[in-house]
Amino acid sequence: DSSLMQMLEVAYEVRTNAKYVVGSEESPPGEGLPYDRVFAPFRDTPDLPTATLTKAFVDGMLAVPAYATRKITQSSIDTARVPALAGAVDTLGKALIANAADVAGIIPGIRSAAQAYSQSGARTYRDLWDVCIRLEQGTSNAAVINAAQNVRAAIGSAVVQEGHNANSPNSHGISIDFSAGTTFASSITDYRRLQFARDTQWDEYLQQAP
Protein backbone atom coordinates (compact mmCIF):
# COMPACT_ATOMS: atom_id res chain seq x y z
CA ASP A 1 0.00 0.00 0.00
CA SER A 2 2.87 2.36 -0.88
CA SER A 3 3.32 4.91 -3.62
CA LEU A 4 4.89 4.14 -7.00
CA MET A 5 6.13 0.69 -6.00
CA GLN A 6 4.91 -1.49 -8.87
CA MET A 7 8.18 -1.09 -10.72
CA LEU A 8 10.36 -3.70 -12.38
CA GLU A 9 13.25 -2.59 -10.17
CA VAL A 10 11.20 -3.38 -7.04
CA ALA A 11 9.71 -6.64 -8.30
CA TYR A 12 13.16 -7.89 -9.27
CA GLU A 13 14.56 -7.07 -5.83
CA VAL A 14 11.89 -9.16 -4.04
CA ARG A 15 11.39 -11.84 -6.69
CA THR A 16 12.61 -14.67 -4.42
CA ASN A 17 10.58 -13.59 -1.39
CA ALA A 18 7.00 -13.93 -2.66
CA LYS A 19 5.05 -15.63 -5.42
CA TYR A 20 3.21 -12.43 -6.34
CA VAL A 21 3.80 -8.73 -5.92
CA VAL A 22 0.69 -6.55 -5.74
CA GLY A 23 1.02 -2.80 -5.97
CA SER A 24 0.36 0.45 -7.77
CA GLU A 25 2.30 2.21 -10.50
CA GLU A 26 0.63 5.42 -9.35
CA SER A 27 0.71 6.98 -5.92
CA PRO A 28 -2.52 5.49 -4.50
CA PRO A 29 -5.05 7.45 -2.43
CA GLY A 30 -3.96 8.23 1.09
CA GLU A 31 -7.06 6.46 2.38
CA GLY A 32 -5.37 3.23 1.31
CA LEU A 33 -6.55 -0.12 0.06
CA PRO A 34 -10.17 -1.16 0.64
CA TYR A 35 -9.31 -4.19 2.73
CA ASP A 36 -12.96 -5.00 3.37
CA ARG A 37 -13.51 -5.46 -0.37
CA VAL A 38 -10.17 -7.20 -0.91
CA PHE A 39 -10.68 -9.87 1.74
CA ALA A 40 -14.44 -10.38 1.43
CA PRO A 41 -14.03 -13.34 -0.98
CA PHE A 42 -11.70 -15.04 1.52
CA ARG A 43 -14.03 -14.50 4.42
CA ASP A 44 -16.56 -16.52 2.46
CA THR A 45 -14.21 -18.99 0.71
CA PRO A 46 -10.89 -19.12 2.59
CA ASP A 47 -9.34 -21.83 0.39
CA LEU A 48 -9.31 -19.76 -2.80
CA PRO A 49 -5.95 -19.73 -4.65
CA THR A 50 -3.44 -16.99 -3.93
CA ALA A 51 -3.80 -15.67 -7.48
CA THR A 52 -7.47 -14.99 -6.75
CA LEU A 53 -6.45 -12.89 -3.76
CA THR A 54 -4.23 -10.78 -6.01
CA LYS A 55 -7.21 -10.19 -8.32
CA ALA A 56 -9.26 -9.09 -5.33
CA PHE A 57 -6.73 -6.31 -4.68
CA VAL A 58 -7.13 -5.09 -8.25
CA ASP A 59 -10.92 -5.37 -8.32
CA GLY A 60 -11.26 -3.81 -4.88
CA MET A 61 -9.36 -0.64 -5.77
CA LEU A 62 -11.44 -0.12 -8.90
CA ALA A 63 -14.71 -0.68 -7.04
CA VAL A 64 -14.40 2.20 -4.56
CA PRO A 65 -16.78 4.97 -5.73
CA ALA A 66 -14.75 7.68 -4.00
CA TYR A 67 -11.68 6.67 -6.01
CA ALA A 68 -13.31 7.25 -9.39
CA THR A 69 -11.79 10.71 -9.71
CA ARG A 70 -8.35 9.63 -8.46
CA LYS A 71 -5.45 8.12 -10.36
CA ILE A 72 -5.96 4.41 -9.73
CA THR A 73 -3.64 1.67 -10.94
CA GLN A 74 -3.32 -1.77 -9.41
CA SER A 75 -1.69 -4.94 -10.66
CA SER A 76 -0.28 -8.30 -9.67
CA ILE A 77 3.06 -9.61 -10.90
CA ASP A 78 4.07 -13.27 -10.99
CA THR A 79 7.62 -13.18 -9.62
CA ALA A 80 8.55 -16.42 -11.39
CA ARG A 81 8.25 -14.46 -14.65
CA VAL A 82 10.24 -11.44 -13.50
CA PRO A 83 13.71 -12.76 -14.44
CA ALA A 84 12.59 -13.25 -18.05
CA LEU A 85 11.17 -9.73 -18.10
CA ALA A 86 14.40 -8.32 -16.68
CA GLY A 87 16.34 -10.22 -19.34
CA ALA A 88 14.17 -8.71 -22.05
CA VAL A 89 14.74 -5.22 -20.63
CA ASP A 90 18.47 -5.92 -20.50
CA THR A 91 18.36 -6.72 -24.22
CA LEU A 92 16.36 -3.56 -24.87
CA GLY A 93 18.90 -1.47 -22.95
CA LYS A 94 21.72 -2.96 -24.99
CA ALA A 95 19.82 -2.28 -28.23
CA LEU A 96 19.19 1.33 -27.24
CA ILE A 97 22.90 1.77 -26.45
CA ALA A 98 24.06 0.12 -29.66
CA ASN A 99 21.61 2.07 -31.81
CA ALA A 100 21.74 5.38 -29.97
CA ALA A 101 22.25 7.38 -33.16
CA ASP A 102 19.03 6.00 -34.65
CA VAL A 103 16.78 6.56 -31.64
CA ALA A 104 18.24 9.55 -29.79
CA GLY A 105 15.86 11.96 -31.50
CA ILE A 106 12.70 10.16 -30.39
CA ILE A 107 13.58 9.36 -26.77
CA PRO A 108 12.74 12.78 -25.22
CA GLY A 109 9.34 12.74 -26.94
CA ILE A 110 8.60 9.23 -25.73
CA ARG A 111 9.60 10.20 -22.22
CA SER A 112 7.25 13.17 -22.37
CA ALA A 113 4.30 11.28 -23.89
CA ALA A 114 4.45 7.92 -22.09
CA GLN A 115 2.22 7.28 -19.10
CA ALA A 116 3.93 8.99 -16.16
CA TYR A 117 3.62 8.54 -12.41
CA SER A 118 4.09 11.42 -9.94
CA GLN A 119 6.63 13.15 -12.12
CA SER A 120 9.17 15.30 -10.28
CA GLY A 121 12.54 16.82 -10.99
CA ALA A 122 14.33 13.73 -9.67
CA ARG A 123 11.79 11.06 -10.65
CA THR A 124 10.91 9.83 -14.14
CA TYR A 125 8.81 6.70 -13.76
CA ARG A 126 6.99 5.51 -16.89
CA ASP A 127 4.75 2.58 -17.79
CA LEU A 128 7.10 0.05 -19.36
CA TRP A 129 4.62 -1.27 -21.93
CA ASP A 130 3.73 2.26 -23.03
CA VAL A 131 7.40 3.15 -23.47
CA CYS A 132 7.94 0.04 -25.61
CA ILE A 133 4.94 0.55 -27.87
CA ARG A 134 6.05 4.12 -28.49
CA LEU A 135 9.56 2.91 -29.32
CA GLU A 136 8.11 0.45 -31.81
CA GLN A 137 6.01 3.16 -33.43
CA GLY A 138 8.75 5.78 -33.43
CA THR A 139 11.69 4.00 -35.04
CA SER A 140 12.43 1.78 -38.01
CA ASN A 141 15.44 0.22 -36.28
CA ALA A 142 14.78 -3.52 -36.32
CA ALA A 143 16.88 -4.36 -33.27
CA VAL A 144 15.09 -1.82 -31.09
CA ILE A 145 11.66 -2.80 -32.40
CA ASN A 146 12.30 -6.50 -31.80
CA ALA A 147 13.66 -5.86 -28.31
CA ALA A 148 10.68 -3.67 -27.39
CA GLN A 149 8.24 -6.29 -28.69
CA ASN A 150 9.93 -8.94 -26.58
CA VAL A 151 9.63 -6.76 -23.49
CA ARG A 152 5.90 -6.38 -24.10
CA ALA A 153 5.55 -10.13 -24.52
CA ALA A 154 7.35 -10.66 -21.22
CA ILE A 155 5.10 -8.11 -19.52
CA GLY A 156 2.11 -10.04 -20.84
CA SER A 157 3.40 -13.13 -19.05
CA ALA A 158 4.52 -11.45 -15.83
CA VAL A 159 1.52 -9.21 -15.14
CA VAL A 160 -1.26 -11.61 -14.20
CA GLN A 161 -3.86 -9.05 -13.07
CA GLU A 162 -4.09 -5.38 -13.99
CA GLY A 163 -6.62 -2.61 -13.60
CA HIS A 164 -6.63 1.16 -13.94
CA ASN A 165 -9.14 3.93 -14.39
CA ALA A 166 -9.42 6.63 -17.03
CA ASN A 167 -7.15 8.94 -15.08
CA SER A 168 -4.12 6.75 -15.89
CA PRO A 169 -5.22 5.42 -19.27
CA ASN A 170 -1.97 4.00 -20.63
CA SER A 171 -1.08 1.88 -17.61
CA HIS A 172 -0.30 -1.80 -18.10
CA GLY A 173 0.81 -2.95 -14.67
CA ILE A 174 4.53 -2.31 -14.34
CA SER A 175 6.70 0.79 -14.56
CA ILE A 176 10.40 1.54 -14.85
CA ASP A 177 12.81 4.42 -14.40
CA PHE A 178 13.07 6.13 -17.81
CA SER A 179 15.16 9.12 -16.81
CA ALA A 180 17.38 11.19 -19.03
CA GLY A 181 21.06 10.86 -18.22
CA THR A 182 21.19 14.34 -16.72
CA THR A 183 18.43 13.42 -14.26
CA PHE A 184 19.72 9.91 -13.59
CA ALA A 185 23.12 11.28 -12.52
CA SER A 186 21.70 12.34 -9.16
CA SER A 187 20.49 8.83 -8.27
CA ILE A 188 22.95 6.59 -10.08
CA THR A 189 24.88 5.61 -6.93
CA ASP A 190 21.74 4.42 -5.15
CA TYR A 191 20.24 2.85 -8.28
CA ARG A 192 23.32 0.72 -8.83
CA ARG A 193 22.83 -0.89 -5.44
CA LEU A 194 19.73 -2.57 -6.87
CA GLN A 195 20.11 -6.16 -8.01
CA PHE A 196 18.29 -5.19 -11.21
CA ALA A 197 21.06 -2.71 -12.01
CA ARG A 198 23.73 -5.28 -11.23
CA ASP A 199 22.13 -7.91 -13.46
CA THR A 200 21.12 -5.75 -16.44
CA GLN A 201 22.46 -2.89 -18.51
CA TRP A 202 19.41 -0.70 -17.97
CA ASP A 203 21.40 1.61 -15.70
CA GLU A 204 24.12 1.87 -18.34
CA TYR A 205 21.46 2.97 -20.79
CA LEU A 206 19.93 5.51 -18.40
CA GLN A 207 23.35 6.99 -17.74
CA GLN A 208 23.62 8.02 -21.39
CA ALA A 209 19.94 8.44 -22.29
CA PRO A 210 19.16 11.72 -24.12
C-alpha positions in Angstrom: 0.0 0.0 0.0 2.9 2.4 -0.9 3.3 4.9 -3.6 4.9 4.1 -7.0 6.1 0.7 -6.0 4.9 -1.5 -8.9 8.2 -1.1 -10.7 10.4 -3.7 -12.4 13.2 -2.6 -10.2 11.2 -3.4 -7.0 9.7 -6.6 -8.3 13.2 -7.9 -9.3 14.6 -7.1 -5.8 11.9 -9.2 -4.0 11.4 -11.8 -6.7 12.6 -14.7 -4.4 10.6 -13.6 -1.4 7.0 -13.9 -2.7 5.1 -15.6 -5.4 3.2 -12.4 -6.3 3.8 -8.7 -5.9 0.7 -6.6 -5.7 1.0 -2.8 -6.0 0.4 0.4 -7.8 2.3 2.2 -10.5 0.6 5.4 -9.3 0.7 7.0 -5.9 -2.5 5.5 -4.5 -5.1 7.4 -2.4 -4.0 8.2 1.1 -7.1 6.5 2.4 -5.4 3.2 1.3 -6.5 -0.1 0.1 -10.2 -1.2 0.6 -9.3 -4.2 2.7 -13.0 -5.0 3.4 -13.5 -5.5 -0.4 -10.2 -7.2 -0.9 -10.7 -9.9 1.7 -14.4 -10.4 1.4 -14.0 -13.3 -1.0 -11.7 -15.0 1.5 -14.0 -14.5 4.4 -16.6 -16.5 2.5 -14.2 -19.0 0.7 -10.9 -19.1 2.6 -9.3 -21.8 0.4 -9.3 -19.8 -2.8 -6.0 -19.7 -4.7 -3.4 -17.0 -3.9 -3.8 -15.7 -7.5 -7.5 -15.0 -6.7 -6.5 -12.9 -3.8 -4.2 -10.8 -6.0 -7.2 -10.2 -8.3 -9.3 -9.1 -5.3 -6.7 -6.3 -4.7 -7.1 -5.1 -8.3 -10.9 -5.4 -8.3 -11.3 -3.8 -4.9 -9.4 -0.6 -5.8 -11.4 -0.1 -8.9 -14.7 -0.7 -7.0 -14.4 2.2 -4.6 -16.8 5.0 -5.7 -14.7 7.7 -4.0 -11.7 6.7 -6.0 -13.3 7.2 -9.4 -11.8 10.7 -9.7 -8.4 9.6 -8.5 -5.4 8.1 -10.4 -6.0 4.4 -9.7 -3.6 1.7 -10.9 -3.3 -1.8 -9.4 -1.7 -4.9 -10.7 -0.3 -8.3 -9.7 3.1 -9.6 -10.9 4.1 -13.3 -11.0 7.6 -13.2 -9.6 8.6 -16.4 -11.4 8.3 -14.5 -14.6 10.2 -11.4 -13.5 13.7 -12.8 -14.4 12.6 -13.2 -18.1 11.2 -9.7 -18.1 14.4 -8.3 -16.7 16.3 -10.2 -19.3 14.2 -8.7 -22.1 14.7 -5.2 -20.6 18.5 -5.9 -20.5 18.4 -6.7 -24.2 16.4 -3.6 -24.9 18.9 -1.5 -22.9 21.7 -3.0 -25.0 19.8 -2.3 -28.2 19.2 1.3 -27.2 22.9 1.8 -26.5 24.1 0.1 -29.7 21.6 2.1 -31.8 21.7 5.4 -30.0 22.2 7.4 -33.2 19.0 6.0 -34.6 16.8 6.6 -31.6 18.2 9.5 -29.8 15.9 12.0 -31.5 12.7 10.2 -30.4 13.6 9.4 -26.8 12.7 12.8 -25.2 9.3 12.7 -26.9 8.6 9.2 -25.7 9.6 10.2 -22.2 7.2 13.2 -22.4 4.3 11.3 -23.9 4.5 7.9 -22.1 2.2 7.3 -19.1 3.9 9.0 -16.2 3.6 8.5 -12.4 4.1 11.4 -9.9 6.6 13.2 -12.1 9.2 15.3 -10.3 12.5 16.8 -11.0 14.3 13.7 -9.7 11.8 11.1 -10.6 10.9 9.8 -14.1 8.8 6.7 -13.8 7.0 5.5 -16.9 4.7 2.6 -17.8 7.1 0.0 -19.4 4.6 -1.3 -21.9 3.7 2.3 -23.0 7.4 3.1 -23.5 7.9 0.0 -25.6 4.9 0.5 -27.9 6.1 4.1 -28.5 9.6 2.9 -29.3 8.1 0.4 -31.8 6.0 3.2 -33.4 8.7 5.8 -33.4 11.7 4.0 -35.0 12.4 1.8 -38.0 15.4 0.2 -36.3 14.8 -3.5 -36.3 16.9 -4.4 -33.3 15.1 -1.8 -31.1 11.7 -2.8 -32.4 12.3 -6.5 -31.8 13.7 -5.9 -28.3 10.7 -3.7 -27.4 8.2 -6.3 -28.7 9.9 -8.9 -26.6 9.6 -6.8 -23.5 5.9 -6.4 -24.1 5.6 -10.1 -24.5 7.3 -10.7 -21.2 5.1 -8.1 -19.5 2.1 -10.0 -20.8 3.4 -13.1 -19.0 4.5 -11.4 -15.8 1.5 -9.2 -15.1 -1.3 -11.6 -14.2 -3.9 -9.1 -13.1 -4.1 -5.4 -14.0 -6.6 -2.6 -13.6 -6.6 1.2 -13.9 -9.1 3.9 -14.4 -9.4 6.6 -17.0 -7.1 8.9 -15.1 -4.1 6.8 -15.9 -5.2 5.4 -19.3 -2.0 4.0 -20.6 -1.1 1.9 -17.6 -0.3 -1.8 -18.1 0.8 -3.0 -14.7 4.5 -2.3 -14.3 6.7 0.8 -14.6 10.4 1.5 -14.8 12.8 4.4 -14.4 13.1 6.1 -17.8 15.2 9.1 -16.8 17.4 11.2 -19.0 21.1 10.9 -18.2 21.2 14.3 -16.7 18.4 13.4 -14.3 19.7 9.9 -13.6 23.1 11.3 -12.5 21.7 12.3 -9.2 20.5 8.8 -8.3 22.9 6.6 -10.1 24.9 5.6 -6.9 21.7 4.4 -5.1 20.2 2.9 -8.3 23.3 0.7 -8.8 22.8 -0.9 -5.4 19.7 -2.6 -6.9 20.1 -6.2 -8.0 18.3 -5.2 -11.2 21.1 -2.7 -12.0 23.7 -5.3 -11.2 22.1 -7.9 -13.5 21.1 -5.7 -16.4 22.5 -2.9 -18.5 19.4 -0.7 -18.0 21.4 1.6 -15.7 24.1 1.9 -18.3 21.5 3.0 -20.8 19.9 5.5 -18.4 23.3 7.0 -17.7 23.6 8.0 -21.4 19.9 8.4 -22.3 19.2 11.7 -24.1 
